[in-house]
Amino acid sequence: MRLANLEGRLALRSGDGYVDVATASGGRFGPDPQSAYALWPEFAAWVRDEAHTGDVMPITVPDAGLEWGAPVPSPRQIFAVGLNYRDHAEESGVAVPDEPPVFTKFPTSLTGHLQDVTLPEGSVDWEVELVVVMGRTCHRATRETAWQHVAGLTVGQDLSERRLQLAGPIPQFSLAKSYPGFSPLGPEVVTLDEIDDPDDLELGCRLENGEVLQKGRTSNMVFDVPELITRLSAVCTLLPGDLIFTGTPSGVGGGRTPQRFLAPGETLVSWVEGIGTLTNRMVAA
């Protein structure tokens, strides 16, 4: 199953196009893209057993000018994990952590595929990430049960304004990573049955001119997805529709010599193997 937010409505991939879920379900499920996750077991069963997408009017393929929103537009909680790849810890000049460093990104920073991102003053860096979408309430999960609580996976960028992040006596991770548009997400949420090995996926990002900025594999995470869910849920209750940004591999602009940051007019293309490609253009304020 592949879910998208097209024109603000929940859409289900059908071949080369999409169908409107509210129409296809006869109103059983609403048009709000966030609503699927609140009813995830019921919704997933409907898609598996009852959805007949060929019998309803398809939404035109997305290249026809439809607007993409974040496929999970209003999560109650967004968790983000820092230094979760050894090579990124090394380029950051810090030790590989014994515990996952966790911060939040605020929901107002979410945006979708093909949406412009306005660059504030400062030094805006890129961080491609695999993003986990929760499908069931989860508290004190075990490694063995962790994946059972996941609705699907998507592509994300943890854009970061480094000047604000490093200002003051302690880092301002959450604020520096939560400007409007600083959490691009999408294009789709992809369920685990569509992915050969969710524990080992290539991910990366490049500029539209072909310059590769990052490339890695999720199998190189310090804390893999089951471990992150286990450790987060040991403290917090994870809710349906919550997001977990799982960390970024090496290649960020702030770790380069000389440092390199995003500029207006550049287009950032991010991908995760088997999940999709997310494209966002940077524009001046």
C-alpha positions, -999 to +999 in steps of 0.1 A: +000+000+000+012+035-009-006+065+006-003+101-005-017+135+003-030+150-029-048+183-029-052+178+009-070+145+005-060+110+014-051+091-018-043+054-024-019+044-052-036+024-079-013+015-108+001+047-123-025+069-106-044+073-073-079+069-060-096+091-035-100+071-003-132+088+009-148+081-025-135+045-028-147+037+007-181+053+004-173+076+032-162+049+056-129+066+058-126+104+056-106+126+032-081+138+059-047+121+052-040+120+090-072+101+097-060+068+082-034+064+110-060+068+138-079+039+124-049+020+110-058-017+117-093-011+103-080+009+074-053-016+065-078-044+066-101-025+042-074-019+017-064-056+019-098-071+017-124-047+004-109-018-016-117-022-053-098+008-067-106+000-103-143+007-097-140+043-087-128+074-105-090+077-103-073+108-093-051+120-122-015+109-120+005+135-099+025+149-127-007+166-139-002+195-115-019+182-083-005+196-051+014+172-028+011+177+009+030+159+036+015+123+037+013+126+075+003+163+078-005+166+115+012+141+138+008+146+175+045+139+181+076+140+160+107+124+174+141+129+157+173+110+164+208+126+161+241+109+154+225+076+144+251+068+118+288+062+128+301+081+098+279+111+106+291+111+143+327+110+130+322+140+106+306+158+135+336+153+157+318+134+184+318+099+198+293+074+186+265+076+213+256+049+238+221+062+239+202+078+210+201+116+212+165+126+208+149+159+200+117+170+184+107+188+152+075+208+154+046+198+132+044+233+116+077+225+098+061+197+077+057+202+040+053+179+010+069+167-022+075+195-049+069+222-023+093+252-021+113+258+011+120+294+021+155+297+034+159+319+065+191+339+071+219+316+082+234+284+070+207+258+060+220+222+059+205+190+045+200+157+063+182+129+044+164+105+067+142+074+067+111+083+086+089+058+105+051+063+107+035+047+137+002+029+131-006+016+166-003+030+202+029+017+216+043+018+251+072-005+263+075-023+230+101-050+226+125-055+197+104-085+186+071-065+185+084-031+174+077-035+136+041-046+144+034-010+156+046+006+123+021+017+096+048+024+070+079+043+060+086+075+041+114+098+029+122+129+050+146+158+052+157+172+085+167+206+073+188+225+098+198+261+102+232+256+118+238+291+130+208+291+153+214+254+162+249+262+176+241+296+192+240+300+229+253+278+258+235+246+245+224+236+210+190+247+198+182+215+179+144+217+178+141+254+169+168+253+143+152+223+126+116+236+127+114+266+104+084+264+080+092+237+054+121+223+073+106+188+075+098+178+039+081+144+038+069+120+011+058+116-016+041+085-001+039+064+030+048+029+020+037-002+040+062-028+050+048-055+027+060-034-003+096-033+010+120-063+006+141-056+037+131-025+058+163-029+079+186-024+049+177+004+025+199+028+005+192+064+012+207+096-001+202+131-015+216+151-044+211+185-061+191+186-092+224+193-112+235+158-102+259+166-074+255+138-048+255+151-013+248+120+008+246+083+002+243+055+028+224+025+040+200+022+069+218-010+080+246+013+092+224+029+118+238+028+153+203+021+166+180+004+141+143+010+138+132-017+163+158-004+188+146+031+184+110+022+189+119+001+220+139+029+236+115+057+228+084+037+239+102+028+272+097+065+281+070+079+259+037+065+246+040+065+208+007+073+191-008+064+157+004+088+131+035+098+151+068+103+132+103+091+139+131+107+119+158+081+123+190+100+116+212+108+087+244+094+072+276+114+065+279+141+039+261+171+056+273+205+046+284+215+080+308+186+081+327+196+050+358+216+045+350+242+034+314+241+047+287+240+021+251+250+026+219+253+005+213+284-016+182+299-032+175+283-066+189+249-057+166+219-058+172+191-033+163+155-043+161+129-016+155+092-019+151+060+000+153+027-018+119+012-025+101+041-009+104+070-032+120+103-042+113+136-025+120+169-044+121+204-029+133+237-043+150+263-021+138+299-025+149+332-010+129+348+018 
